[in-house]
Amino acid sequence: MRTHPAFLTAAVAGLFQGAASVYWGLGGKWLLETVGEQVTGQLEGLGWAVITVGAVKIVFALSPLLVDGHWWRVLYWLGAAVLMLWGGVNTVVINLVLAGVLPRGENYDHVAMIGHGWLWDPLFLLWGLALAVGLSATRQGQTRHQL
């Protein structure tokens, strides 16, 4: 329905996130080490929950392309804010840890830190930013002021 490039970018980022969760929930192992042993250990035997989280990510990634309306847009703005905050803060903090600016914790997992700092959290940030750009660009009744 709505094919603004920003919504398409957001959908791709969200679909990648969701597909990875579903894949891991079904027992897949590729890139699983980038999430961290601490997280994967807590989710062992809870594949159904990981699949459910992945399905929610996929639905949220696709819904701005398919569903519009005032209350939906409010939900999308809320989602964009959460994604930008979560992805942005974690990307910055993790990269500060990787750079040695912030101390490493006792359970430091270098592969997981790289996975979160360079892939998963920047992907959340991209998803949120793209969603916000799409929402801003498709506002109804928007007036443009020229300088």
VEXLUMKOL-914701 format. One record per residue: residue number from 0; residue in one letter; z, x, y of N, C-alpha, C, O, CB in turn. Coordinates in nm, 2 decimals. Glycine has a CB too. Layout:
# VEXLUMKOL-914701
(rec NUM,"a",(Z,X,Y),(Z,X,Y),(Z,X,Y),(Z,X,Y),(Z,X,Y))
...
This chain:
# VEXLUMKOL-914701
(rec 0,"m",(0.00,0.08,-0.12),(0.00,0.00,0.00),(0.00,0.09,0.12),(-0.09,0.08,0.21),(0.12,-0.09,0.00))
(rec 1,"r",(0.10,0.17,0.14),(0.11,0.26,0.26),(0.08,0.40,0.21),(0.16,0.46,0.13),(0.25,0.25,0.33))
(rec 2,"t",(-0.02,0.46,0.27),(-0.06,0.60,0.22),(-0.05,0.70,0.33),(-0.13,0.80,0.32),(-0.20,0.59,0.16))
(rec 3,"h",(0.04,0.69,0.42),(0.06,0.79,0.52),(0.09,0.92,0.45),(0.17,0.92,0.35),(0.18,0.75,0.62))
(rec 4,"p",(0.03,1.03,0.49),(0.05,1.16,0.42),(0.19,1.20,0.40),(0.23,1.26,0.30),(-0.02,1.27,0.50))
(rec 5,"a",(0.28,1.16,0.50),(0.42,1.20,0.48),(0.48,1.12,0.37),(0.56,1.18,0.29),(0.50,1.17,0.61))
(rec 6,"f",(0.45,0.99,0.35),(0.50,0.92,0.24),(0.45,0.97,0.10),(0.52,0.98,0.00),(0.46,0.77,0.25))
(rec 7,"l",(0.32,1.02,0.10),(0.27,1.08,-0.02),(0.34,1.21,-0.05),(0.37,1.24,-0.17),(0.12,1.11,0.00))
(rec 8,"t",(0.37,1.29,0.05),(0.45,1.42,0.03),(0.59,1.38,-0.02),(0.63,1.45,-0.12),(0.46,1.49,0.16))
(rec 9,"a",(0.65,1.29,0.04),(0.78,1.25,-0.01),(0.78,1.20,-0.15),(0.87,1.23,-0.23),(0.84,1.13,0.08))
(rec 10,"a",(0.68,1.12,-0.19),(0.66,1.07,-0.32),(0.64,1.18,-0.42),(0.71,1.18,-0.53),(0.55,0.97,-0.33))
(rec 11,"v",(0.56,1.28,-0.39),(0.54,1.40,-0.48),(0.67,1.47,-0.50),(0.71,1.51,-0.62),(0.43,1.49,-0.43))
(rec 12,"a",(0.75,1.50,-0.39),(0.87,1.57,-0.41),(0.97,1.49,-0.49),(1.04,1.55,-0.58),(0.93,1.60,-0.27))
(rec 13,"g",(0.98,1.36,-0.47),(1.07,1.28,-0.54),(1.03,1.26,-0.69),(1.12,1.26,-0.78),(1.09,1.14,-0.48))
(rec 14,"l",(0.90,1.25,-0.71),(0.85,1.24,-0.85),(0.88,1.36,-0.93),(0.92,1.36,-1.05),(0.70,1.21,-0.85))
(rec 15,"f",(0.87,1.48,-0.87),(0.90,1.60,-0.94),(1.05,1.61,-0.97),(1.08,1.65,-1.08),(0.86,1.73,-0.85))
(rec 16,"q",(1.13,1.57,-0.88),(1.28,1.57,-0.90),(1.31,1.47,-1.02),(1.38,1.51,-1.11),(1.35,1.53,-0.78))
(rec 17,"g",(1.25,1.35,-1.01),(1.28,1.25,-1.11),(1.23,1.28,-1.24),(1.29,1.27,-1.35),(1.22,1.12,-1.06))
(rec 18,"a",(1.10,1.34,-1.25),(1.04,1.37,-1.38),(1.12,1.48,-1.45),(1.14,1.48,-1.57),(0.90,1.42,-1.36))
(rec 19,"a",(1.17,1.58,-1.37),(1.25,1.69,-1.43),(1.38,1.63,-1.49),(1.42,1.67,-1.60),(1.29,1.79,-1.32))
(rec 20,"s",(1.44,1.54,-1.42),(1.57,1.47,-1.48),(1.54,1.40,-1.60),(1.61,1.41,-1.70),(1.63,1.38,-1.37))
(rec 21,"v",(1.43,1.32,-1.60),(1.39,1.25,-1.73),(1.36,1.34,-1.84),(1.41,1.32,-1.95),(1.27,1.15,-1.70))
(rec 22,"y",(1.28,1.45,-1.81),(1.25,1.55,-1.91),(1.37,1.61,-1.97),(1.38,1.62,-2.09),(1.16,1.66,-1.85))
(rec 23,"w",(1.47,1.65,-1.88),(1.59,1.71,-1.93),(1.68,1.61,-2.01),(1.74,1.64,-2.11),(1.67,1.77,-1.82))
(rec 24,"g",(1.68,1.48,-1.97),(1.75,1.38,-2.04),(1.70,1.36,-2.18),(1.77,1.32,-2.27),(1.75,1.25,-1.96))
(rec 25,"l",(1.57,1.38,-2.19),(1.50,1.36,-2.32),(1.52,1.49,-2.41),(1.46,1.49,-2.52),(1.36,1.33,-2.31))
(rec 26,"g",(1.58,1.59,-2.36),(1.61,1.71,-2.44),(1.52,1.83,-2.40),(1.53,1.94,-2.46),(1.58,1.68,-2.58))
(rec 27,"g",(1.44,1.82,-2.30),(1.36,1.93,-2.25),(1.44,2.05,-2.20),(1.55,2.02,-2.15),(1.26,1.89,-2.15))
(rec 28,"k",(1.39,2.17,-2.21),(1.47,2.29,-2.17),(1.40,2.36,-2.05),(1.47,2.44,-1.99),(1.48,2.38,-2.28))
(rec 29,"w",(1.27,2.34,-2.02),(1.20,2.42,-1.92),(1.27,2.40,-1.78),(1.30,2.29,-1.74),(1.06,2.37,-1.91))
(rec 30,"l",(1.30,2.51,-1.72),(1.37,2.51,-1.59),(1.52,2.46,-1.59),(1.58,2.45,-1.48),(1.29,2.43,-1.49))
(rec 31,"l",(1.57,2.43,-1.70),(1.70,2.38,-1.71),(1.81,2.49,-1.67),(1.91,2.45,-1.61),(1.74,2.34,-1.86))
(rec 32,"e",(1.78,2.61,-1.69),(1.87,2.72,-1.65),(1.88,2.73,-1.49),(1.97,2.78,-1.44),(1.82,2.85,-1.70))
(rec 33,"t",(1.78,2.67,-1.42),(1.78,2.67,-1.28),(1.88,2.57,-1.22),(1.91,2.57,-1.10),(1.64,2.65,-1.22))
(rec 34,"v",(1.93,2.48,-1.31),(2.03,2.38,-1.26),(2.17,2.44,-1.28),(2.26,2.41,-1.20),(2.02,2.25,-1.34))
(rec 35,"g",(2.19,2.52,-1.38),(2.32,2.59,-1.40),(2.39,2.54,-1.52),(2.39,2.42,-1.56),(2.41,2.57,-1.28))
(rec 36,"e",(2.45,2.64,-1.59),(2.53,2.61,-1.71),(2.64,2.52,-1.69),(2.67,2.43,-1.77),(2.57,2.74,-1.77))
(rec 37,"q",(2.71,2.53,-1.57),(2.82,2.44,-1.54),(2.78,2.30,-1.54),(2.85,2.21,-1.59),(2.89,2.49,-1.41))
(rec 38,"v",(2.67,2.27,-1.47),(2.62,2.13,-1.47),(2.57,2.08,-1.60),(2.61,1.97,-1.64),(2.51,2.12,-1.36))
(rec 39,"t",(2.49,2.16,-1.67),(2.43,2.12,-1.79),(2.54,2.10,-1.90),(2.53,2.01,-1.99),(2.33,2.22,-1.84))
(rec 40,"g",(2.64,2.18,-1.89),(2.76,2.17,-1.99),(2.83,2.03,-1.97),(2.87,1.97,-2.07),(2.85,2.28,-1.97))
(rec 41,"q",(2.84,1.99,-1.85),(2.91,1.86,-1.82),(2.83,1.74,-1.86),(2.88,1.64,-1.89),(2.94,1.85,-1.67))
(rec 42,"l",(2.70,1.76,-1.87),(2.61,1.65,-1.90),(2.56,1.65,-2.05),(2.49,1.56,-2.09),(2.49,1.65,-1.81))
(rec 43,"e",(2.61,1.74,-2.12),(2.58,1.75,-2.27),(2.62,1.62,-2.34),(2.73,1.57,-2.33),(2.65,1.87,-2.33))
(rec 44,"g",(2.52,1.56,-2.41),(2.55,1.43,-2.48),(2.53,1.31,-2.39),(2.55,1.20,-2.43),(2.68,1.43,-2.54))
(rec 45,"l",(2.49,1.33,-2.26),(2.48,1.22,-2.17),(2.33,1.21,-2.12),(2.30,1.18,-2.01),(2.57,1.24,-2.05))
(rec 46,"g",(2.24,1.23,-2.22),(2.10,1.22,-2.19),(2.06,1.09,-2.12),(1.97,1.09,-2.03),(2.02,1.24,-2.31))
(rec 47,"w",(2.12,0.98,-2.17),(2.08,0.85,-2.11),(2.12,0.85,-1.96),(2.05,0.78,-1.88),(2.16,0.74,-2.18))
(rec 48,"a",(2.23,0.91,-1.92),(2.27,0.91,-1.78),(2.17,1.00,-1.70),(2.13,0.96,-1.58),(2.41,0.97,-1.76))
(rec 49,"v",(2.12,1.11,-1.75),(2.03,1.19,-1.68),(1.89,1.12,-1.67),(1.83,1.13,-1.56),(2.01,1.33,-1.76))
(rec 50,"i",(1.85,1.05,-1.77),(1.73,0.97,-1.77),(1.74,0.86,-1.66),(1.65,0.84,-1.59),(1.70,0.91,-1.91))
(rec 51,"t",(1.86,0.80,-1.66),(1.88,0.69,-1.56),(1.87,0.75,-1.41),(1.81,0.69,-1.33),(2.02,0.63,-1.58))
(rec 52,"v",(1.93,0.86,-1.39),(1.93,0.93,-1.26),(1.78,0.96,-1.23),(1.73,0.94,-1.11),(2.01,1.06,-1.25))
(rec 53,"g",(1.71,1.01,-1.32),(1.57,1.04,-1.30),(1.49,0.92,-1.27),(1.40,0.92,-1.18),(1.51,1.11,-1.43))
(rec 54,"a",(1.51,0.81,-1.34),(1.44,0.68,-1.31),(1.47,0.63,-1.17),(1.38,0.58,-1.11),(1.48,0.58,-1.42))
(rec 55,"v",(1.59,0.65,-1.13),(1.63,0.60,-0.99),(1.55,0.69,-0.89),(1.50,0.64,-0.79),(1.78,0.61,-0.97))
(rec 56,"k",(1.55,0.82,-0.91),(1.47,0.91,-0.82),(1.33,0.87,-0.82),(1.27,0.87,-0.71),(1.49,1.05,-0.87))
(rec 57,"i",(1.27,0.84,-0.93),(1.13,0.80,-0.93),(1.10,0.67,-0.86),(1.01,0.66,-0.78),(1.08,0.79,-1.08))
(rec 58,"v",(1.19,0.57,-0.88),(1.18,0.44,-0.81),(1.19,0.46,-0.66),(1.11,0.41,-0.58),(1.28,0.34,-0.86))
(rec 59,"f",(1.29,0.54,-0.62),(1.31,0.57,-0.48),(1.19,0.65,-0.42),(1.16,0.63,-0.30),(1.44,0.64,-0.45))
(rec 60,"a",(1.13,0.74,-0.50),(1.02,0.82,-0.45),(0.90,0.73,-0.42),(0.82,0.75,-0.33),(0.99,0.93,-0.55))
(rec 61,"l",(0.88,0.63,-0.51),(0.76,0.55,-0.50),(0.77,0.43,-0.41),(0.67,0.38,-0.36),(0.72,0.51,-0.64))
(rec 62,"s",(0.89,0.38,-0.40),(0.91,0.25,-0.33),(0.86,0.25,-0.18),(0.81,0.15,-0.14),(1.05,0.22,-0.33))
(rec 63,"p",(0.87,0.36,-0.10),(0.81,0.35,0.03),(0.66,0.34,0.04),(0.61,0.29,0.13),(0.85,0.48,0.11))
(rec 64,"l",(0.60,0.37,-0.07),(0.45,0.35,-0.08),(0.42,0.21,-0.11),(0.31,0.16,-0.08),(0.39,0.44,-0.19))
(rec 65,"l",(0.51,0.13,-0.17),(0.48,0.00,-0.22),(0.56,-0.11,-0.15),(0.50,-0.22,-0.15),(0.52,0.00,-0.36))
(rec 66,"v",(0.67,-0.09,-0.10),(0.76,-0.19,-0.04),(0.79,-0.16,0.10),(0.83,-0.05,0.13),(0.88,-0.21,-0.13))
(rec 67,"d",(0.78,-0.26,0.19),(0.81,-0.25,0.33),(0.89,-0.36,0.37),(0.91,-0.46,0.30),(0.69,-0.23,0.41))
(rec 68,"g",(0.95,-0.36,0.49),(1.03,-0.46,0.54),(1.15,-0.40,0.61),(1.19,-0.29,0.58),(1.08,-0.56,0.43))
(rec 69,"h",(1.21,-0.47,0.70),(1.32,-0.42,0.78),(1.43,-0.36,0.70),(1.47,-0.25,0.72),(1.37,-0.53,0.87))
(rec 70,"w",(1.48,-0.44,0.60),(1.60,-0.39,0.52),(1.56,-0.28,0.43),(1.64,-0.19,0.41),(1.66,-0.50,0.44))
(rec 71,"w",(1.44,-0.27,0.39),(1.39,-0.16,0.31),(1.39,-0.04,0.39),(1.43,0.07,0.35),(1.26,-0.19,0.24))
(rec 72,"r",(1.34,-0.05,0.51),(1.33,0.06,0.60),(1.47,0.12,0.63),(1.48,0.24,0.64),(1.25,0.03,0.73))
(rec 73,"v",(1.56,0.03,0.65),(1.70,0.08,0.67),(1.75,0.16,0.55),(1.81,0.27,0.57),(1.80,-0.04,0.70))
(rec 74,"l",(1.72,0.11,0.43),(1.76,0.18,0.31),(1.69,0.32,0.30),(1.75,0.42,0.27),(1.73,0.10,0.19))
(rec 75,"y",(1.56,0.32,0.34),(1.48,0.44,0.34),(1.54,0.54,0.44),(1.54,0.66,0.41),(1.33,0.42,0.37))
(rec 76,"w",(1.57,0.50,0.56),(1.63,0.59,0.66),(1.76,0.64,0.60),(1.79,0.76,0.62),(1.66,0.51,0.79))
(rec 77,"l",(1.84,0.56,0.54),(1.97,0.61,0.49),(1.94,0.72,0.38),(2.01,0.82,0.37),(2.05,0.49,0.43))
(rec 78,"g",(1.85,0.69,0.29),(1.81,0.78,0.19),(1.76,0.91,0.25),(1.79,1.02,0.20),(1.71,0.72,0.10))
(rec 79,"a",(1.67,0.90,0.35),(1.62,1.02,0.41),(1.73,1.11,0.47),(1.73,1.23,0.46),(1.52,0.98,0.52))
(rec 80,"a",(1.83,1.04,0.53),(1.94,1.11,0.59),(2.02,1.19,0.48),(2.06,1.30,0.50),(2.03,1.02,0.67))
(rec 81,"v",(2.05,1.12,0.37),(2.13,1.18,0.27),(2.05,1.30,0.21),(2.11,1.40,0.18),(2.16,1.07,0.16))
(rec 82,"l",(1.92,1.28,0.18),(1.84,1.38,0.12),(1.83,1.50,0.22),(1.84,1.62,0.17),(1.70,1.33,0.10))
(rec 83,"m",(1.81,1.48,0.35),(1.81,1.59,0.44),(1.94,1.66,0.45),(1.94,1.79,0.45),(1.76,1.54,0.58))
(rec 84,"l",(2.05,1.59,0.46),(2.18,1.65,0.47),(2.21,1.73,0.34),(2.25,1.85,0.35),(2.29,1.54,0.49))
(rec 85,"w",(2.20,1.67,0.22),(2.23,1.73,0.10),(2.14,1.85,0.08),(2.19,1.96,0.05),(2.21,1.63,-0.02))
(rec 86,"g",(2.01,1.83,0.09),(1.91,1.94,0.07),(1.93,2.05,0.18),(1.92,2.17,0.14),(1.77,1.89,0.07))
(rec 87,"g",(1.95,2.01,0.30),(1.96,2.11,0.41),(2.08,2.20,0.40),(2.07,2.32,0.41),(1.95,2.05,0.54))
(rec 88,"v",(2.20,2.13,0.38),(2.32,2.21,0.38),(2.32,2.30,0.26),(2.36,2.42,0.27),(2.44,2.11,0.37))
(rec 89,"n",(2.29,2.25,0.14),(2.29,2.33,0.02),(2.19,2.44,0.02),(2.22,2.55,-0.02),(2.26,2.24,-0.10))
(rec 90,"t",(2.07,2.42,0.08),(1.97,2.53,0.09),(2.03,2.64,0.18),(2.02,2.76,0.14),(1.84,2.47,0.15))
(rec 91,"v",(2.08,2.61,0.29),(2.14,2.71,0.38),(2.25,2.78,0.32),(2.26,2.90,0.31),(2.18,2.64,0.52))
(rec 92,"v",(2.35,2.71,0.27),(2.47,2.77,0.21),(2.44,2.86,0.09),(2.48,2.97,0.08),(2.57,2.66,0.17))
(rec 93,"i",(2.35,2.81,0.00),(2.32,2.89,-0.12),(2.24,3.01,-0.08),(2.27,3.12,-0.14),(2.23,2.80,-0.22))
(rec 94,"n",(2.15,3.00,0.01),(2.08,3.12,0.06),(2.17,3.22,0.13),(2.14,3.34,0.12),(1.96,3.08,0.14))
(rec 95,"l",(2.27,3.17,0.20),(2.37,3.27,0.25),(2.45,3.34,0.15),(2.48,3.45,0.16),(2.47,3.19,0.35))
(rec 96,"v",(2.48,3.27,0.04),(2.55,3.33,-0.08),(2.45,3.43,-0.14),(2.50,3.54,-0.17),(2.59,3.22,-0.18))
(rec 97,"l",(2.33,3.39,-0.16),(2.23,3.49,-0.23),(2.21,3.61,-0.14),(2.19,3.72,-0.19),(2.10,3.42,-0.25))
(rec 98,"a",(2.22,3.60,-0.01),(2.20,3.71,0.08),(2.33,3.79,0.10),(2.32,3.90,0.16),(2.16,3.66,0.22))
(rec 99,"g",(2.44,3.75,0.04),(2.56,3.82,0.05),(2.64,3.80,0.18),(2.74,3.86,0.20),(2.53,3.97,0.04))
(rec 100,"v",(2.60,3.70,0.26),(2.67,3.66,0.38),(2.80,3.59,0.35),(2.90,3.61,0.41),(2.58,3.58,0.47))
(rec 101,"l",(2.79,3.50,0.25),(2.90,3.42,0.20),(2.94,3.48,0.06),(2.86,3.53,-0.01),(2.87,3.27,0.19))
(rec 102,"p",(3.07,3.47,0.03),(3.12,3.53,-0.10),(3.07,3.44,-0.22),(3.05,3.32,-0.21),(3.27,3.54,-0.10))
(rec 103,"r",(3.05,3.51,-0.33),(3.01,3.45,-0.45),(3.14,3.40,-0.52),(3.24,3.47,-0.53),(2.93,3.54,-0.55))
(rec 104,"g",(3.14,3.28,-0.58),(3.25,3.23,-0.65),(3.27,3.30,-0.79),(3.18,3.37,-0.83),(3.24,3.08,-0.67))
(rec 105,"e",(3.38,3.27,-0.85),(3.40,3.34,-0.98),(3.31,3.29,-1.09),(3.28,3.36,-1.19),(3.55,3.31,-1.03))
(rec 106,"n",(3.25,3.17,-1.08),(3.16,3.11,-1.18),(3.01,3.13,-1.13),(2.93,3.05,-1.16),(3.18,2.96,-1.20))
(rec 107,"y",(2.99,3.24,-1.05),(2.85,3.26,-1.00),(2.75,3.27,-1.10),(2.76,3.35,-1.20),(2.86,3.39,-0.91))
(rec 108,"d",(2.64,3.19,-1.09),(2.53,3.19,-1.18),(2.40,3.22,-1.10),(2.35,3.13,-1.03),(2.52,3.05,-1.26))
(rec 109,"h",(2.35,3.34,-1.11),(2.25,3.39,-1.02),(2.12,3.30,-1.04),(2.06,3.27,-0.94),(2.21,3.53,-1.05))
(rec 110,"v",(2.08,3.28,-1.16),(1.96,3.20,-1.19),(1.97,3.06,-1.13),(1.88,3.00,-1.07),(1.93,3.19,-1.34))
(rec 111,"a",(2.09,3.00,-1.15),(2.11,2.86,-1.10),(2.11,2.86,-0.94),(2.06,2.77,-0.88),(2.24,2.80,-1.15))
(rec 112,"m",(2.17,2.97,-0.88),(2.17,2.97,-0.74),(2.03,2.99,-0.68),(1.99,2.92,-0.59),(2.25,3.09,-0.69))
(rec 113,"i",(1.94,3.07,-0.75),(1.80,3.08,-0.71),(1.74,2.94,-0.73),(1.66,2.90,-0.64),(1.73,3.19,-0.79))
(rec 114,"g",(1.76,2.88,-0.84),(1.70,2.75,-0.87),(1.74,2.64,-0.76),(1.65,2.57,-0.71),(1.74,2.70,-1.00))
(rec 115,"h",(1.86,2.64,-0.72),(1.91,2.54,-0.62),(1.86,2.59,-0.48),(1.82,2.50,-0.40),(2.06,2.53,-0.63))
(rec 116,"g",(1.87,2.71,-0.45),(1.84,2.76,-0.32),(1.70,2.77,-0.28),(1.66,2.76,-0.17),(1.90,2.90,-0.30))
(rec 117,"w",(1.61,2.79,-0.39),(1.47,2.80,-0.36),(1.38,2.69,-0.42),(1.26,2.68,-0.38),(1.42,2.93,-0.42))
(rec 118,"l",(1.44,2.60,-0.50),(1.36,2.50,-0.56),(1.42,2.36,-0.54),(1.37,2.28,-0.46),(1.34,2.52,-0.71))
(rec 119,"w",(1.53,2.33,-0.61),(1.58,2.19,-0.61),(1.63,2.14,-0.48),(1.60,2.03,-0.43),(1.69,2.18,-0.71))
(rec 120,"d",(1.71,2.22,-0.41),(1.76,2.17,-0.28),(1.66,2.17,-0.17),(1.66,2.08,-0.09),(1.88,2.26,-0.23))
(rec 121,"p",(1.57,2.27,-0.16),(1.46,2.26,-0.06),(1.37,2.14,-0.09),(1.31,2.08,0.00),(1.38,2.39,-0.06))
(rec 122,"l",(1.36,2.11,-0.22),(1.28,1.99,-0.26),(1.34,1.86,-0.21),(1.27,1.77,-0.16),(1.26,1.99,-0.41))
(rec 123,"f",(1.48,1.85,-0.22),(1.55,1.74,-0.16),(1.52,1.73,-0.01),(1.50,1.63,0.05),(1.70,1.75,-0.19))
(rec 124,"l",(1.53,1.85,0.06),(1.51,1.86,0.20),(1.37,1.81,0.24),(1.35,1.73,0.33),(1.54,2.00,0.25))
(rec 125,"l",(1.27,1.86,0.17),(1.13,1.82,0.19),(1.11,1.67,0.17),(1.05,1.61,0.25),(1.04,1.90,0.10))
(rec 126,"w",(1.17,1.62,0.07),(1.16,1.48,0.04),(1.22,1.40,0.15),(1.15,1.30,0.20),(1.24,1.44,-0.09))
(rec 127,"g",(1.34,1.43,0.20),(1.40,1.36,0.31),(1.32,1.38,0.44),(1.31,1.28,0.51),(1.54,1.41,0.33))
(rec 128,"l",(1.28,1.50,0.47),(1.20,1.52,0.60),(1.07,1.44,0.59),(1.04,1.37,0.69),(1.18,1.67,0.61))
(rec 129,"a",(1.00,1.45,0.48),(0.87,1.38,0.47),(0.89,1.22,0.48),(0.82,1.16,0.55),(0.80,1.41,0.34))
(rec 130,"l",(1.00,1.17,0.42),(1.03,1.03,0.43),(1.06,0.99,0.58),(1.01,0.89,0.62),(1.15,1.00,0.34))
(rec 131,"a",(1.14,1.07,0.64),(1.17,1.05,0.78),(1.05,1.05,0.87),(1.03,0.97,0.96),(1.28,1.15,0.84))
(rec 132,"v",(0.96,1.15,0.85),(0.84,1.16,0.93),(0.75,1.03,0.90),(0.70,0.98,1.00),(0.76,1.28,0.89))
(rec 133,"g",(0.74,0.99,0.78),(0.66,0.87,0.75),(0.72,0.75,0.81),(0.64,0.66,0.86),(0.65,0.85,0.60))
(rec 134,"l",(0.85,0.73,0.81),(0.91,0.62,0.87),(0.89,0.62,1.02),(0.86,0.51,1.08),(1.06,0.62,0.84))
(rec 135,"s",(0.91,0.73,1.08),(0.88,0.74,1.23),(0.74,0.71,1.26),(0.71,0.64,1.36),(0.92,0.88,1.28))
(rec 136,"a",(0.65,0.76,1.18),(0.51,0.74,1.21),(0.46,0.60,1.19),(0.36,0.56,1.25),(0.42,0.83,1.13))
(rec 137,"t",(0.53,0.52,1.11),(0.49,0.39,1.08),(0.57,0.28,1.14),(0.57,0.16,1.10),(0.48,0.37,0.93))
(rec 138,"r",(0.65,0.32,1.24),(0.73,0.22,1.31),(0.65,0.12,1.38),(0.55,0.15,1.44),(0.82,0.29,1.42))
(rec 139,"q",(0.68,-0.01,1.37),(0.61,-0.12,1.43),(0.67,-0.13,1.57),(0.79,-0.12,1.60),(0.62,-0.25,1.35))
(rec 140,"g",(0.58,-0.17,1.67),(0.62,-0.19,1.80),(0.65,-0.06,1.88),(0.71,-0.06,1.98),(0.74,-0.28,1.80))
(rec 141,"q",(0.61,0.05,1.82),(0.63,0.18,1.88),(0.55,0.20,2.00),(0.43,0.17,2.00),(0.60,0.29,1.77))
(rec 142,"t",(0.61,0.24,2.11),(0.54,0.27,2.23),(0.53,0.42,2.25),(0.63,0.49,2.22),(0.60,0.20,2.35))
(rec 143,"r",(0.42,0.47,2.29),(0.40,0.61,2.31),(0.40,0.64,2.46),(0.32,0.58,2.53),(0.28,0.67,2.24))
(rec 144,"h",(0.47,0.73,2.51),(0.47,0.77,2.65),(0.40,0.91,2.66),(0.43,1.00,2.59),(0.62,0.78,2.71))
(rec 145,"q",(0.31,0.91,2.75),(0.23,1.03,2.78),(0.30,1.11,2.89),(0.34,1.05,2.99),(0.08,1.01,2.80))
(rec 146,"l",(0.30,1.24,2.88),(0.35,1.32,2.99),(0.25,1.34,3.10),(0.28,1.40,3.20),(0.40,1.45,2.94))
